[in-house]
Amino acid sequence: MSIKTNIEYINELKGKAAEKSGRKPEDVLLVAVTKLHSPAEINEAIDAGITDIGENKVQEIMNKYDDVKPVRWHLIGHLQTNKVKYIIDKVAMIHSVDSLKLAKEINKRAEQHDLVMDILIQVNSAEEESKFGITTEETDQLIRQIAEECPHVRIRGLMCIAPLEADPEDARPYFAEVKKIYDKYAGEKSDRIDFQYLSMGMTNDFQVAVEEGSNLIRVGTAIFGYRDYRSEEL
Ligand SMILES: *Cc1c(COP(=O)(O)O)cnc(C)c1O
């Protein structure tokens, strides 16, 4: 299967899931996750209509940036504060903010570049030890603190990585819980808090995530095939 065919197929499934939850196919953004894939493959996806790509490592963005056609980059993986400076002028949105410390560093670097960075708060609703993100209980406080202390940061929504379940149906409650928090803020519109993105759903569970209200899915494997982790040193 070609990258183009895969993208068409994902778009079809995403559209069906969107309609099932009373929305239009175009209401759900497909972010192609390109980690461990080459600029040539990424450009193929862009030629097939992809407008947004997601990477989980700063180093990979740096390595590929100049060889990839114009596109919106999303940082979707855990971000260390000391690496914010490398990507602050390269990415359109950071999905993985889970501390005030990280938000403050993003704020500082954004100010230096005279820009306002869009961020999502990563919520670990399943409270998995192995995952980054804050608990649902901590979410309100972090949102308020960032809004108060980080004028160069705009909180655009929430992100969640559900536990990898053999049956994606089992991830449904974790998505639903994050959607509830999202809805609390969806009506709020200010310079600092302007919710528009609920980033949930990957290859294994994006249909369930969209049915539960996700409007941004991050899909890698179903587009590009399995990742070869031996090429990690890319
Ligand atoms: C790798 C990754 C994805 C995509 O996963 P697939 O299962 O390949 O679709 C999505 N989100 C994050 C944060 C990732 O690191």
Ligand as a Chemical Component Dictionary entry (heavy atoms), coordinates in Angstrom:
data_LIG
# 
_chem_comp.id                   LIG 
_chem_comp.type                 NON-POLYMER 
_chem_comp.pdbx_formal_charge   0 
_chem_comp.three_letter_code    LIG 
# 
loop_
_chem_comp_atom.comp_id 
_chem_comp_atom.atom_id 
_chem_comp_atom.alt_atom_id 
_chem_comp_atom.type_symbol 
_chem_comp_atom.charge 
_chem_comp_atom.model_Cartn_x 
_chem_comp_atom.model_Cartn_y 
_chem_comp_atom.model_Cartn_z 
_chem_comp_atom.pdbx_ordinal 
LIG C1 C1 C 0 4.289  7.622  17.902 1  
LIG C2 C2 C 0 3.202  8.484  18.411 2  
LIG C3 C3 C 0 1.937  8.497  17.793 3  
LIG C4 C4 C 0 1.574  7.653  16.592 4  
LIG O1 O1 O 0 1.500  6.303  16.914 5  
LIG P1 P1 P 0 1.014  5.215  15.864 6  
LIG O2 O2 O 0 0.571  4.090  16.703 7  
LIG O3 O3 O 0 2.179  4.867  15.004 8  
LIG O4 O4 O 0 -0.094 5.799  15.069 9  
LIG C5 C5 C 0 0.982  9.365  18.321 10 
LIG N1 N1 N 0 1.226  10.137 19.379 11 
LIG C6 C6 C 0 2.423  10.147 20.004 12 
LIG C7 C7 C 0 2.631  11.037 21.179 13 
LIG C8 C8 C 0 3.451  9.323  19.539 14 
LIG O5 O5 O 0 4.645  9.342  20.156 15 
# 
loop_
_chem_comp_bond.comp_id 
_chem_comp_bond.atom_id_1 
_chem_comp_bond.atom_id_2 
_chem_comp_bond.value_order 
_chem_comp_bond.pdbx_ordinal 
LIG C1 C2 SING 1  
LIG C2 C3 SING 2  
LIG C2 C8 DOUB 3  
LIG C3 C4 SING 4  
LIG C3 C5 DOUB 5  
LIG C4 O1 SING 6  
LIG O1 P1 SING 7  
LIG P1 O2 DOUB 8  
LIG P1 O3 SING 9  
LIG P1 O4 SING 10 
LIG C5 N1 SING 11 
LIG N1 C6 DOUB 12 
LIG C6 C7 SING 13 
LIG C6 C8 SING 14 
LIG C8 O5 SING 15 
# 
